[in-house]
């Protein structure tokens, strides 16, 4: 491969990378960022749901564990 072709391929790659980061910057300008209040409310909601799901899984595990234990000891 000639030096000229290698240089043009590197230049094309550099242009693609540059365009990629410009596109990212432009897309981030379109984002509607949440206010602090919205962020706090959303975070609390997510944590509460995670806690509730954890409790449901814990209770289900305990019940199924007892059921299996009862079945195997009969």
Secondary structure in CASP SS format (residue, H / E / C, confidence):
PFRMAT SS
TARGET T0000
AUTHOR 0000-0000-0000
METHOD secondary structure of the structure
MODEL  1
X C 1.00
X C 1.00
X H 1.00
X H 1.00
X H 1.00
X H 1.00
X H 1.00
X H 1.00
X H 1.00
X H 1.00
X H 1.00
X H 1.00
X H 1.00
X H 1.00
X H 1.00
X H 1.00
X H 1.00
X H 1.00
X H 1.00
X H 1.00
X H 1.00
X H 1.00
X H 1.00
X H 1.00
X H 1.00
X H 1.00
X H 1.00
X H 1.00
X H 1.00
X H 1.00
X C 1.00
X C 1.00
X C 1.00
X C 1.00
X C 1.00
X H 1.00
X H 1.00
X H 1.00
X H 1.00
X H 1.00
X H 1.00
X H 1.00
X H 1.00
X H 1.00
X H 1.00
X H 1.00
X H 1.00
X H 1.00
X H 1.00
X H 1.00
X H 1.00
X H 1.00
X H 1.00
X H 1.00
X H 1.00
X H 1.00
X H 1.00
X H 1.00
X H 1.00
X H 1.00
X H 1.00
X H 1.00
X H 1.00
X H 1.00
X H 1.00
X H 1.00
X H 1.00
X H 1.00
X H 1.00
X H 1.00
X H 1.00
X H 1.00
X H 1.00
X C 1.00
END
